[in-house]
């Protein structure tokens, strides 16, 4: 998955905005203000995605292109290589998983706001 495909796939989701809070070289995608994905813009080698801890450990054992999140909480984040090591359909599933985890954890008021979005 190329960076433009990754960005378009994420930004198409309800309530998603893009930011560069860590500088101009890191793209951060948030749903309702909460981060669910990030990647390098200057060097697009991997994407960091939030993940259920048990599922994260399972993925790391099975997929050589998935490792503990680089510069992230290693329990809750995975780094997913973008060089084709990880199948594109799995990458999309993991993006969806990350997005859904963050949405599930939104405070009630913000989740209601998210639900009202078109």
C-alpha distances in whole Angstrom, upper triangle without the diagonal:
4,7,8,6,6,10,11,10,12,15,16,17,21,22,19,20,18,20,21,24,23,23,21,19,17,16,17,16,19,21,25,25,23,20,17,14,14,12,14,14,16,14,10,11,10,10,14,15,18,19,22,24,25,22,20,23,22,18,19,22,20,16,17,13,15,17,20,18,19,22,22,24,23,25,22,19,17,14,11,10,6,8,7,10,9,9,6,9,11,8,9,13,13,12,15,17,17,17,20,22,22,24,26,27,28,32,34,34,31,29,32,31,27,29,31,28,27
4,6,5,6,9,10,11,12,14,16,18,21,22,19,19,17,19,19,22,21,21,19,16,15,14,16,16,19,21,25,24,23,20,18,15,14,12,12,11,13,12,8,10,11,11,15,16,20,21,25,26,28,25,23,25,25,21,22,25,23,19,19,16,17,19,21,19,19,22,22,25,24,26,24,21,18,15,13,11,7,9,10,13,12,12,10,13,14,11,12,16,15,14,17,19,19,19,22,24,23,25,28,29,29,33,35,35,31,30,33,31,28,30,31,28,27
4,5,5,6,9,10,11,12,14,16,19,20,16,16,13,15,15,18,18,17,15,13,12,10,12,13,16,19,22,21,21,17,16,12,11,9,9,8,10,10,7,10,10,9,13,14,18,20,24,26,27,25,22,25,26,22,22,25,24,21,20,17,17,19,20,18,18,20,20,23,23,25,23,19,17,15,13,12,9,11,12,15,14,15,12,15,16,12,13,16,15,13,16,19,17,17,21,22,22,23,26,27,27,30,32,32,29,28,31,29,26,28,29,26,25
4,5,5,6,8,10,10,12,15,18,19,15,15,13,15,16,19,19,19,16,15,14,11,14,13,16,18,21,21,21,18,17,14,13,11,12,10,13,13,10,13,13,13,16,17,20,22,26,28,30,27,25,28,28,25,25,28,27,24,24,20,21,23,24,21,21,23,23,26,26,28,25,22,20,18,16,15,12,14,15,18,17,17,13,16,17,14,14,17,17,14,17,20,19,18,21,23,22,23,26,27,27,30,32,32,28,28,30,28,25,27,28,24,23
4,5,5,6,9,10,11,13,17,18,15,15,14,17,18,21,22,21,19,17,16,13,15,14,17,18,21,22,21,18,16,14,14,13,14,13,16,15,12,14,13,12,15,16,19,21,24,26,28,24,23,26,26,22,24,27,25,21,22,19,19,22,23,21,21,23,23,26,26,27,24,21,19,17,15,14,11,13,13,16,15,14,10,12,14,11,10,14,14,12,14,17,17,16,19,21,21,22,25,26,26,30,31,31,28,27,29,27,24,25,27,23,22
4,6,5,6,9,10,12,15,16,13,13,12,15,16,19,19,19,17,16,14,11,12,10,14,15,19,19,18,15,13,10,10,10,12,11,15,14,10,12,11,9,12,12,15,17,21,23,25,21,20,23,23,20,21,24,22,19,20,16,16,19,20,17,18,20,20,22,22,23,20,17,16,14,12,12,10,13,13,15,13,13,10,12,13,9,8,12,12,9,12,14,13,13,16,18,18,19,22,23,23,27,28,29,25,24,27,25,22,24,25,22,21
4,5,5,6,8,10,14,14,10,10,9,11,13,16,17,17,15,14,12,9,10,8,12,13,16,16,16,14,12,10,10,10,11,11,14,14,12,14,13,11,13,13,16,19,22,24,27,24,22,26,26,23,24,27,26,23,23,20,19,21,21,19,19,20,20,22,23,24,21,18,18,16,15,15,13,16,17,19,17,17,14,15,16,12,11,15,14,11,13,16,14,13,17,19,17,18,22,22,22,25,27,27,23,23,25,23,20,22,23,20,20
4,5,5,6,9,12,13,11,11,11,14,16,19,20,20,18,18,16,12,13,11,13,14,17,18,18,16,14,13,13,13,15,14,17,18,15,17,16,14,16,16,18,20,24,26,28,25,24,28,28,24,26,29,27,24,25,22,22,24,24,22,23,24,23,25,26,27,24,21,20,19,17,18,15,18,18,21,19,18,14,15,16,13,12,15,15,12,13,17,16,14,17,20,19,19,22,23,23,26,27,27,23,23,25,23,19,21,22,18,17
4,6,6,7,11,13,10,12,12,15,18,20,22,22,20,19,17,14,13,11,13,13,16,18,17,15,13,11,13,14,16,16,19,19,16,17,15,13,15,14,16,18,21,24,25,22,21,25,24,21,23,26,25,22,23,20,19,22,23,20,22,23,22,24,24,25,22,19,18,17,15,17,14,17,17,19,16,15,12,12,13,11,8,11,12,9,10,13,13,11,14,17,16,16,19,21,21,24,26,26,22,21,23,22,18,19,21,18,17
4,5,6,9,10,7,9,9,12,15,17,19,20,19,18,15,11,10,7,9,9,13,14,13,11,9,8,10,12,15,15,19,18,15,17,15,12,13,11,13,16,19,22,24,21,20,24,24,21,22,26,25,22,23,20,19,21,21,18,20,21,19,21,22,22,19,17,16,16,15,17,15,18,18,20,17,17,14,14,14,11,9,12,11,7,9,12,10,9,12,14,13,13,17,18,18,21,23,23,19,18,21,19,15,17,19,16,16
4,5,8,8,5,7,7,11,14,17,19,19,18,18,15,12,11,8,9,9,12,13,14,12,11,11,12,14,16,15,19,20,17,19,18,15,15,14,16,19,22,25,27,24,23,27,27,25,26,29,28,26,27,24,23,24,24,21,22,23,22,23,25,25,22,20,20,19,18,20,18,21,21,23,21,20,17,17,18,15,13,15,15,11,12,15,13,11,14,16,15,15,18,19,18,21,23,22,18,18,20,18,14,17,17,14,14
4,7,9,7,9,11,15,18,20,22,23,22,21,19,15,14,11,12,11,13,15,16,15,14,13,15,17,19,19,22,23,20,22,20,17,18,17,18,20,23,26,28,25,24,28,28,25,27,30,29,27,28,25,24,26,26,24,25,26,24,26,27,27,24,22,22,21,20,22,20,23,22,24,22,20,17,17,18,16,12,15,15,12,11,15,14,12,14,17,16,15,18,20,19,22,23,22,19,18,19,17,14,15,16,13,11
4,6,6,9,11,15,18,20,22,24,23,22,20,16,14,10,10,8,11,13,13,13,11,12,15,17,20,20,24,24,21,23,20,17,17,15,16,17,20,23,25,22,22,26,26,24,26,29,28,26,28,25,23,25,25,22,24,25,23,24,25,25,21,20,20,21,20,22,20,24,23,25,22,21,17,16,17,15,12,13,14,10,9,12,12,9,10,14,12,11,14,16,15,19,19,19,16,14,16,15,11,12,14,11,10
4,6,9,12,16,19,21,23,25,24,24,21,18,16,12,10,8,9,12,13,14,13,14,17,20,23,23,26,27,24,26,23,20,19,17,17,19,21,24,26,24,24,28,28,26,28,31,31,29,31,28,26,28,27,24,26,27,24,25,27,26,22,21,22,23,23,25,24,27,27,28,25,24,21,20,20,18,15,16,16,13,12,14,13,10,11,14,12,10,13,15,14,16,16,16,13,11,13,11,7,9,10,7,7
4,7,10,13,17,18,21,22,22,23,20,16,14,10,8,5,5,9,10,11,12,13,16,19,22,22,26,26,24,26,23,20,19,17,17,19,21,24,27,25,25,28,29,27,29,32,32,30,32,29,27,28,27,24,25,25,23,24,26,25,22,21,22,23,23,25,24,28,28,29,26,26,23,22,22,20,17,18,18,14,13,15,14,10,12,14,11,10,13,14,12,14,15,14,10,10,12,9,6,9,10,7,9
4,7,10,14,15,18,19,19,19,16,13,10,7,5,4,7,8,9,9,9,10,12,15,18,18,22,22,20,22,20,16,16,14,15,18,20,23,26,24,23,27,27,25,27,30,30,28,29,26,24,25,24,21,22,22,20,22,24,24,20,19,20,20,20,22,21,25,25,27,24,24,21,20,20,18,15,17,16,12,12,14,12,9,12,14,11,11,14,15,13,16,17,17,13,13,15,13,10,13,14,11,12
4,7,11,12,15,16,15,16,14,10,8,6,5,6,8,8,9,9,11,11,12,14,16,16,20,21,19,22,20,16,16,15,16,20,22,25,28,26,25,28,29,27,28,32,31,29,30,27,25,26,25,21,22,21,20,22,24,25,21,19,21,20,21,23,21,25,26,27,25,25,22,23,23,19,18,19,18,15,15,17,15,12,15,16,14,14,17,17,15,18,20,18,15,15,17,15,12,16,16,13,14
4,7,10,12,13,12,13,10,7,6,5,6,9,11,9,11,9,11,10,9,11,13,12,16,17,16,19,17,14,14,14,16,20,23,25,28,26,24,28,29,26,27,31,31,28,28,25,23,24,23,19,20,19,18,21,23,24,21,18,19,19,19,20,19,23,24,26,24,24,21,22,22,19,18,20,18,15,16,18,15,13,17,18,15,16,20,19,18,20,22,22,18,19,21,18,16,19,20,17,18
4,6,9,9,9,11,8,6,5,6,8,11,12,10,11,10,12,11,9,11,12,12,15,17,16,19,17,15,15,15,17,20,24,25,29,27,25,28,30,27,28,31,32,29,29,26,24,24,23,19,18,17,17,20,22,24,21,19,20,19,20,21,20,24,25,27,25,26,24,25,24,21,20,22,20,17,19,20,17,16,19,19,16,18,21,20,19,21,24,23,19,20,23,20,18,22,23,20,21
4,6,5,6,7,6,5,6,9,11,14,15,13,13,11,13,12,9,10,10,10,12,14,15,17,16,14,14,16,18,21,25,26,29,28,25,28,30,28,27,31,32,29,28,25,24,23,22,18,17,16,16,19,21,24,21,19,20,18,20,20,20,23,25,26,25,27,25,26,26,22,22,24,22,19,21,22,19,18,22,22,19,21,24,23,21,24,27,26,22,24,26,24,22,26,26,24,25
4,6,8,10,8,8,7,10,11,15,15,12,12,11,14,13,11,12,12,13,15,17,17,19,18,16,15,17,18,21,24,25,29,28,25,28,31,28,28,32,32,30,29,26,24,23,22,18,17,14,15,17,20,22,20,18,20,19,21,22,22,25,28,28,27,29,27,28,27,24,24,25,23,20,22,23,19,19,22,21,18,21,23,22,20,22,25,24,21,23,26,24,22,26,27,24,26
4,7,8,6,8,8,12,13,17,18,15,15,12,15,13,10,11,10,11,13,14,15,17,16,15,14,16,17,21,24,25,28,27,24,27,29,27,26,30,31,28,27,24,23,21,20,16,14,12,13,16,19,21,19,17,18,17,19,20,20,23,26,27,26,28,26,28,27,23,24,26,23,20,23,23,20,20,23,22,20,22,25,23,23,25,28,27,24,26,29,27,25,29,30,28,29
4,6,6,9,10,14,16,19,20,17,17,15,17,15,12,12,10,10,11,13,15,17,17,16,16,19,20,24,27,28,31,30,27,30,32,30,29,32,33,30,29,26,25,24,22,19,16,15,16,20,22,25,23,20,21,19,21,21,21,24,27,27,27,29,27,29,28,25,25,28,25,22,25,26,22,22,26,25,23,25,28,26,26,28,31,30,27,28,31,29,27,31,32,29,30
4,6,8,10,13,16,20,21,18,19,16,18,16,12,11,9,8,9,12,13,16,17,16,17,19,22,25,29,30,33,31,28,31,33,30,29,33,33,30,29,26,25,24,24,20,18,17,18,22,24,27,25,22,22,20,21,21,20,22,25,27,26,28,26,28,28,24,25,27,25,22,25,26,23,23,26,26,24,26,29,28,27,29,32,31,28,29,32,29,27,31,32,29,30
4,7,10,13,16,20,22,19,19,16,17,14,11,9,6,5,5,8,10,13,13,13,14,17,20,23,27,28,31,29,26,28,30,27,26,30,30,27,26,22,22,21,21,17,15,15,17,20,22,25,23,20,19,17,18,17,16,19,22,23,23,25,23,26,25,21,22,25,23,20,23,25,22,22,26,25,23,26,29,28,27,30,33,32,29,30,33,30,28,32,33,30,30
4,6,10,13,17,19,16,16,13,13,11,7,6,4,5,8,9,9,12,11,10,11,14,16,20,23,24,27,26,23,25,27,24,24,27,28,24,24,20,19,19,18,15,13,12,14,17,19,21,19,16,16,14,15,16,15,18,21,22,21,23,21,23,22,19,20,22,19,17,20,21,18,18,22,22,20,22,25,24,24,26,29,29,25,26,29,27,25,28,30,27,28
4,7,10,14,16,14,14,11,11,8,5,5,6,6,10,11,10,13,12,10,10,12,15,18,22,23,26,25,22,25,27,24,24,27,27,24,24,20,19,19,19,15,14,14,15,18,19,21,19,16,16,14,15,16,15,18,20,21,20,22,19,21,21,17,17,20,17,14,17,19,16,15,19,19,17,19,23,22,21,24,27,27,23,24,26,24,22,25,26,23,24
4,7,10,13,10,10,7,8,6,4,7,9,10,13,14,13,15,13,10,9,10,12,16,19,21,24,22,20,23,25,22,23,26,27,24,24,21,19,19,18,14,14,13,13,16,18,19,16,14,15,14,15,16,16,20,21,22,21,22,20,21,20,17,16,18,16,13,15,16,13,13,16,16,14,16,19,18,18,20,23,23,19,20,23,21,19,22,23,21,22
4,7,10,9,8,6,6,5,6,9,12,12,16,17,15,17,14,11,10,10,11,15,18,20,23,21,20,23,25,22,23,26,26,24,25,21,19,20,19,15,16,16,15,17,19,20,16,14,15,15,15,17,17,20,21,23,20,21,19,19,19,15,14,16,14,11,12,14,11,10,13,14,11,13,16,16,15,18,21,21,17,17,20,18,15,18,20,17,19
4,6,5,5,4,6,7,9,12,15,16,20,20,18,20,17,14,12,11,11,15,17,20,23,21,20,24,25,23,24,28,28,26,27,23,21,21,20,17,18,17,15,17,19,19,16,14,16,17,18,20,20,24,24,25,23,23,21,21,20,17,16,17,15,12,13,14,10,9,12,12,9,10,14,13,12,15,17,17,13,14,17,15,12,16,17,15,17
4,5,5,6,7,9,12,15,19,19,23,23,21,23,20,16,15,13,12,15,17,20,23,21,21,24,25,24,25,28,28,27,28,25,23,23,22,19,21,20,18,19,21,20,17,16,18,19,19,22,22,26,26,27,24,24,22,21,20,18,16,16,15,12,12,13,10,7,9,10,7,7,11,11,9,12,14,14,10,10,13,11,9,12,14,12,14
4,6,9,10,13,15,18,21,22,26,26,24,26,23,20,18,16,15,18,19,22,25,24,23,27,28,27,28,32,32,30,32,29,26,26,25,22,23,22,20,20,23,23,19,19,21,22,23,26,26,29,30,31,28,28,25,25,24,22,20,20,19,16,15,16,13,10,12,13,9,8,12,11,8,10,12,11,7,8,11,9,7,11,12,11,13
4,7,9,12,13,17,19,20,24,24,23,25,22,18,17,15,14,18,20,22,25,24,23,27,28,27,28,31,32,30,31,28,25,25,23,20,21,20,18,18,21,21,18,17,20,21,22,25,25,29,30,30,28,28,26,26,25,22,21,21,19,16,17,17,14,12,14,14,10,10,13,12,10,11,14,13,9,11,14,12,11,14,16,14,17
4,7,9,11,15,18,20,23,23,22,23,20,16,14,12,11,14,16,18,21,21,19,23,25,23,24,28,28,27,28,25,22,22,20,17,18,17,14,15,18,18,14,14,16,18,19,22,23,27,28,28,25,26,24,24,22,20,19,19,17,14,14,14,11,9,11,11,7,9,11,9,8,11,14,14,10,11,15,14,12,15,17,16,19
4,6,8,12,15,16,20,20,18,19,16,12,10,9,8,12,15,17,20,19,17,21,22,21,21,25,26,24,25,22,19,19,17,14,15,14,12,13,15,16,12,11,13,14,16,19,19,23,24,24,22,23,21,21,20,17,16,17,14,12,13,13,9,9,12,11,8,10,13,11,11,14,17,18,14,15,18,17,15,18,20,18,20
4,7,11,14,16,20,19,17,17,14,10,8,6,6,9,12,15,17,16,14,18,19,17,18,22,22,20,22,19,16,16,15,12,14,14,12,13,14,14,11,9,11,12,13,16,17,21,21,21,19,20,18,18,16,13,13,13,10,8,9,9,6,6,9,8,6,9,12,11,12,15,18,19,15,15,19,18,15,17,20,18,20
4,7,11,13,16,15,13,14,11,7,6,5,7,10,14,16,19,17,15,18,19,17,18,21,21,19,20,16,14,15,14,11,12,13,11,13,14,15,12,9,10,10,11,13,13,17,18,19,16,17,16,16,15,12,12,13,10,7,10,11,7,8,12,11,10,13,15,15,16,19,22,22,19,19,22,21,18,20,23,20,21
4,7,9,13,12,10,11,9,6,5,7,10,13,17,18,21,19,17,20,21,19,18,22,22,20,20,16,15,15,14,10,10,11,10,13,15,16,14,11,11,9,11,12,12,16,18,18,17,18,17,18,17,13,14,16,13,10,14,14,11,12,15,15,14,16,19,18,19,22,25,25,21,22,25,23,21,24,25,23,24
4,6,9,8,7,8,6,5,6,9,12,15,19,20,23,21,18,21,22,19,19,22,22,19,19,15,14,14,14,11,10,11,12,15,16,18,16,13,12,9,10,10,10,13,16,16,15,17,16,18,17,13,15,17,14,12,16,17,14,15,18,18,17,20,22,22,22,26,28,29,25,25,28,27,24,27,29,26,27
4,6,5,5,7,8,8,9,13,16,19,23,23,26,24,21,23,25,22,21,24,25,21,20,16,16,16,16,13,11,12,14,17,18,21,19,15,14,12,12,12,11,13,16,18,17,19,18,21,20,16,18,20,18,16,19,20,18,18,22,22,21,23,26,25,26,29,32,32,28,28,32,30,27,30,32,29,29
4,6,6,9,10,10,13,16,19,22,26,27,29,27,24,27,28,25,24,28,27,24,23,19,19,20,20,17,15,16,17,21,22,24,22,19,18,15,15,14,12,15,18,19,19,21,19,22,21,18,19,22,20,17,21,22,20,20,24,24,23,25,28,27,27,30,33,33,29,30,32,30,28,31,32,28,29
4,6,9,12,13,15,18,22,24,28,29,31,29,26,28,30,27,25,29,29,25,23,20,20,20,21,18,16,17,19,23,23,26,25,21,20,16,17,15,14,15,18,20,21,22,21,24,24,20,22,25,22,21,24,25,23,24,27,27,26,28,31,31,31,34,37,36,33,33,36,34,31,34,35,32,33
4,6,9,11,13,17,20,23,26,27,29,27,24,26,27,24,22,25,25,22,20,16,17,17,18,16,14,15,17,21,21,24,23,19,17,14,14,12,11,12,15,16,17,20,19,22,21,18,20,23,20,19,23,24,22,23,26,26,25,28,31,30,31,34,37,37,33,33,37,35,32,35,36,33,33
4,6,8,11,14,18,20,24,24,26,24,21,23,24,21,20,23,23,19,18,14,15,16,17,15,13,15,17,20,20,23,21,17,15,12,11,9,7,9,12,14,14,16,15,18,18,14,16,19,17,16,19,21,19,20,23,24,23,26,28,28,29,32,35,35,31,31,34,32,29,32,34,31,31
4,7,10,13,17,19,22,23,24,22,19,21,22,18,17,20,19,16,14,11,12,12,14,13,11,14,16,19,18,21,20,16,13,9,8,6,5,7,10,11,12,14,14,17,16,13,16,18,16,16,19,20,18,20,24,23,23,26,28,28,29,33,35,36,32,32,35,34,31,33,35,33,33
4,7,10,13,15,18,19,21,18,15,18,18,15,14,17,17,14,13,9,9,10,11,10,9,12,13,16,15,17,16,12,10,6,5,4,5,8,10,10,10,13,13,15,14,11,13,15,13,12,16,17,15,17,20,20,20,23,25,24,26,29,32,33,29,29,32,31,28,30,33,30,30
4,6,10,12,16,17,19,17,14,17,18,15,14,18,18,15,14,11,10,11,11,9,9,12,11,14,14,16,14,10,8,6,5,7,7,11,12,13,11,13,12,14,13,9,11,13,10,9,13,14,11,13,17,16,16,19,21,21,22,26,28,29,26,25,28,27,24,27,29,26,27
4,7,9,13,14,17,15,12,15,16,14,13,17,17,15,15,12,10,10,9,6,7,9,8,10,10,12,10,6,6,4,6,9,10,14,15,15,13,15,15,16,14,11,13,13,10,9,13,12,9,12,15,14,14,17,19,18,19,23,26,27,24,23,27,26,23,25,28,26,27
4,6,10,12,14,12,10,13,15,12,13,17,17,15,16,13,10,11,10,8,10,12,10,11,11,11,8,5,5,6,8,11,12,16,17,16,13,15,14,15,12,10,11,11,7,7,9,9,6,9,11,10,10,14,15,15,17,20,23,24,21,20,24,23,20,22,25,23,24
4,7,9,12,11,9,12,14,12,13,17,17,16,18,15,12,12,10,8,12,13,9,9,10,9,6,4,6,9,11,14,16,19,20,19,16,18,17,17,14,12,13,12,8,8,10,8,5,8,10,7,8,11,12,12,14,17,20,22,19,18,22,22,19,21,24,23,24
4,6,8,7,6,9,11,10,11,14,15,14,16,15,11,11,10,10,13,15,12,10,10,8,5,5,7,10,11,15,17,20,20,19,16,17,17,16,13,12,13,11,8,9,10,7,6,9,10,7,9,13,12,12,15,19,21,23,21,19,23,24,21,22,25,24,26
4,6,5,6,9,10,10,12,14,15,16,18,17,14,14,12,12,16,17,14,12,11,8,6,8,10,13,14,18,20,23,23,21,18,19,20,18,15,15,16,13,10,12,12,8,8,11,11,8,10,13,12,12,15,18,20,23,21,19,23,24,21,22,26,26,27
4,6,5,6,9,10,11,13,15,15,17,17,13,12,10,12,15,16,13,10,9,6,5,8,9,13,15,18,21,24,24,21,19,21,22,21,17,17,18,16,13,15,16,12,11,15,14,11,14,16,15,15,18,21,23,26,24,23,26,27,25,26,30,29,31
4,5,5,6,9,10,11,13,14,17,17,14,13,12,14,18,19,16,14,12,9,9,11,12,15,16,20,22,25,24,21,19,20,22,20,17,17,19,16,14,16,17,13,13,17,16,13,16,19,17,17,21,23,25,28,27,25,28,30,27,28,31,31,32
4,5,5,6,9,10,11,12,15,15,12,12,12,13,17,19,16,15,13,10,10,11,10,13,14,17,19,22,21,18,16,17,18,17,13,14,15,12,10,13,14,10,11,15,14,12,15,17,16,17,20,23,25,28,26,24,27,29,26,26,30,29,30
4,5,5,6,9,10,10,12,12,9,9,8,10,13,16,13,12,9,8,7,7,7,10,11,14,17,19,19,17,14,16,17,17,13,13,15,13,10,13,14,11,11,15,15,13,15,18,17,17,21,24,26,29,26,25,28,29,26,27,31,30,31
4,5,5,6,9,10,12,13,10,9,9,11,15,17,15,13,10,8,10,10,9,12,13,16,19,21,20,17,16,18,20,19,15,16,18,16,13,16,18,14,15,18,18,16,19,21,20,20,24,27,29,32,30,28,32,33,30,31,34,33,35
4,5,5,6,9,11,13,10,11,11,14,17,20,18,16,13,12,13,13,11,14,14,16,19,21,19,16,14,16,18,17,14,15,17,15,13,16,17,14,15,19,18,17,20,22,21,22,25,28,30,33,31,29,32,33,30,31,35,34,35
4,5,5,6,9,9,7,8,10,12,15,18,17,16,13,12,12,11,9,11,10,13,15,17,16,13,11,13,15,14,10,11,14,12,10,14,15,13,13,17,17,16,19,21,21,22,25,28,30,33,30,28,32,32,29,30,33,32,33
4,6,5,7,8,5,6,8,11,13,16,15,15,11,11,12,11,8,10,10,12,15,16,16,13,11,14,16,17,13,13,16,15,13,16,18,15,15,19,20,18,21,23,23,23,26,30,32,34,32,30,34,34,31,33,36,35,35
4,6,7,10,8,9,11,14,17,20,19,18,14,14,15,15,12,13,13,15,18,19,18,14,13,16,18,18,15,16,19,17,15,19,20,18,19,22,23,21,24,26,26,26,29,32,35,37,35,33,37,37,34,35,39,38,38
4,7,9,8,10,13,16,18,22,21,20,17,16,17,16,13,14,13,14,16,17,15,12,11,13,16,15,12,14,17,15,14,18,19,17,18,22,22,21,24,26,26,27,30,33,35,38,35,33,37,37,34,35,38,37,37
4,5,6,8,12,14,16,20,19,19,16,16,17,15,11,11,9,10,13,13,12,8,7,10,13,13,10,11,15,14,12,16,18,16,17,20,21,21,23,26,26,26,29,33,35,37,34,33,36,36,33,34,37,35,35
4,6,7,11,14,15,19,19,19,16,17,18,15,12,11,9,9,12,12,11,7,8,11,14,16,13,13,17,17,15,18,20,19,19,23,24,23,25,28,28,29,31,35,37,39,36,35,38,38,35,36,39,37,38
4,7,10,12,13,17,17,18,15,17,17,14,10,8,6,5,8,9,9,5,6,9,12,14,11,10,14,15,13,15,18,17,17,20,22,21,23,26,26,27,29,33,35,37,34,33,36,36,32,34,37,35,35
4,7,9,11,14,14,14,12,13,13,10,6,6,5,6,10,11,11,9,8,11,13,14,11,10,14,13,11,13,16,14,14,17,19,18,20,23,23,24,26,29,32,34,31,30,33,33,30,31,34,33,33
4,6,8,12,11,12,9,11,11,9,6,5,7,8,12,14,15,12,11,15,16,18,14,13,17,16,13,15,18,16,15,19,20,19,20,23,24,23,26,29,32,34,31,30,34,34,31,33,36,34,35
4,6,9,8,8,5,7,8,6,5,6,9,11,15,17,18,15,14,18,19,20,16,15,18,17,14,15,18,16,14,18,19,17,18,22,22,21,24,27,30,32,29,28,32,32,29,31,34,33,34
4,6,5,7,5,8,8,5,4,5,8,11,14,16,18,16,15,18,19,20,17,15,17,17,13,14,17,15,13,16,18,16,16,20,21,19,21,25,28,29,26,26,30,29,27,29,32,30,32
4,5,8,8,11,11,8,7,6,10,11,14,16,18,17,17,20,20,22,19,17,19,20,16,16,20,18,16,18,21,19,19,22,24,22,24,27,30,31,28,28,32,31,29,31,34,32,34
4,7,8,12,12,9,10,9,13,15,17,20,22,21,20,23,23,25,22,20,22,22,18,18,21,20,17,19,22,20,19,22,24,22,23,26,29,30,27,28,31,31,28,31,34,32,34
4,6,9,8,6,8,9,13,15,18,20,22,21,20,23,23,24,21,18,20,20,16,16,19,17,14,16,19,16,15,19,20,18,20,22,26,27,24,25,28,28,26,28,31,29,31
4,6,6,6,9,11,14,17,20,23,24,23,21,24,24,25,21,19,21,20,17,17,19,17,14,17,18,15,15,18,19,17,19,21,24,26,24,24,28,28,26,28,31,30,32
4,6,5,7,9,13,16,19,21,22,20,19,22,23,23,20,18,20,19,16,17,19,16,14,17,19,16,16,20,20,18,21,24,27,29,26,26,30,30,28,30,33,32,34
4,6,8,11,14,18,21,23,24,22,20,22,23,23,20,19,20,19,15,17,18,15,13,17,17,14,15,19,18,16,19,22,25,27,25,24,28,29,26,28,32,31,33
4,7,11,13,17,19,22,23,21,19,21,21,21,18,16,18,16,13,14,15,12,10,13,14,10,11,15,15,13,16,19,22,24,22,21,25,25,23,25,28,27,29
4,7,10,13,16,19,20,18,16,18,18,19,16,14,15,15,11,11,14,11,9,12,14,11,12,16,16,15,17,20,23,25,23,22,26,26,23,25,28,27,29
4,6,10,13,15,16,14,12,15,16,16,13,11,14,13,9,11,13,12,10,13,15,13,14,18,18,18,20,24,26,28,25,24,28,28,25,27,30,28,30
4,7,9,12,13,12,11,14,14,16,13,11,14,14,11,11,15,14,12,15,17,16,17,20,21,21,23,26,29,30,27,27,30,30,27,29,32,30,30
4,6,9,10,9,7,10,11,13,10,8,11,12,9,10,13,13,12,15,17,17,18,21,22,22,24,28,30,32,28,27,31,30,27,29,31,29,30
4,6,7,6,7,10,11,13,11,9,13,14,12,13,16,16,16,18,21,20,21,24,25,26,27,31,34,35,32,31,34,33,30,32,34,32,32
4,6,7,7,9,9,12,11,9,12,14,13,13,16,17,16,18,21,21,22,24,26,27,28,32,34,35,32,31,34,33,29,31,33,31,30
4,6,8,9,10,14,13,11,14,17,16,16,19,20,20,22,25,25,26,28,30,31,32,36,38,39,35,34,38,36,33,35,37,34,34
4,5,6,7,11,11,10,13,15,15,15,18,19,20,22,24,25,26,28,29,30,32,36,38,39,36,34,37,36,33,34,37,34,33
4,6,9,12,11,10,14,15,14,16,19,19,19,22,24,24,25,28,29,30,32,36,38,39,36,35,38,37,34,35,38,35,35
4,6,9,7,7,10,11,10,12,15,15,16,18,20,21,22,24,26,27,29,32,34,36,33,31,34,34,30,32,34,32,32
4,6,5,6,9,10,11,12,14,15,17,18,20,21,23,24,26,27,29,33,35,36,33,31,34,34,30,31,33,31,30
4,5,5,6,9,10,10,12,14,15,16,18,20,21,22,24,26,27,31,33,34,31,29,31,31,27,28,30,28,27
4,5,5,6,9,10,11,12,14,15,16,18,20,21,22,24,26,30,31,33,29,27,30,30,26,26,29,26,25
4,5,5,6,9,10,10,12,14,15,16,18,20,21,23,24,28,30,32,29,26,29,29,25,26,29,27,26
4,5,5,6,9,10,11,12,14,15,17,18,20,21,23,27,29,30,27,25,28,28,24,25,28,25,25
4,5,5,6,8,10,10,12,14,16,16,18,20,21,25,26,28,25,23,25,25,21,22,24,22,22
4,5,5,6,9,10,10,12,14,15,16,18,20,24,25,27,24,22,24,25,21,21,24,22,22
4,5,5,6,8,10,10,12,14,15,17,19,22,24,26,23,21,24,24,21,22,25,23,23
4,5,5,6,9,10,11,12,14,16,17,21,23,24,21,19,22,22,18,19,22,20,20
4,5,5,6,8,10,10,12,14,15,19,20,22,19,17,20,20,16,17,20,18,18
4,5,5,6,9,10,10,12,14,18,20,22,19,17,20,20,17,18,21,20,20
4,5,5,6,9,10,11,13,16,19,20,17,16,19,19,16,17,21,19,20
4,6,5,6,9,10,11,15,16,18,15,13,16,16,12,14,17,15,17
4,5,5,6,9,10,14,15,17,14,12,15,15,12,13,16,15,17
4,6,5,6,9,12,14,17,14,12,16,17,14,15,18,18,20
4,5,5,6,10,12,14,11,10,14,14,12,14,17,16,18
4,5,5,9,10,12,9,7,11,11,8,10,13,13,15
4,6,9,10,12,11,8,11,13,11,11,15,16,18
4,6,9,11,10,9,12,14,12,13,17,17,20
4,6,8,6,6,9,10,9,11,14,14,18
4,6,5,6,9,10,10,12,14,16,19
4,6,5,6,9,10,10,12,15,18
4,5,5,6,9,10,11,13,17
4,5,5,6,9,10,11,15
4,5,5,6,9,10,13
4,5,5,6,9,12
4,5,5,7,10
4,5,5,9
4,6,8
4,7
4
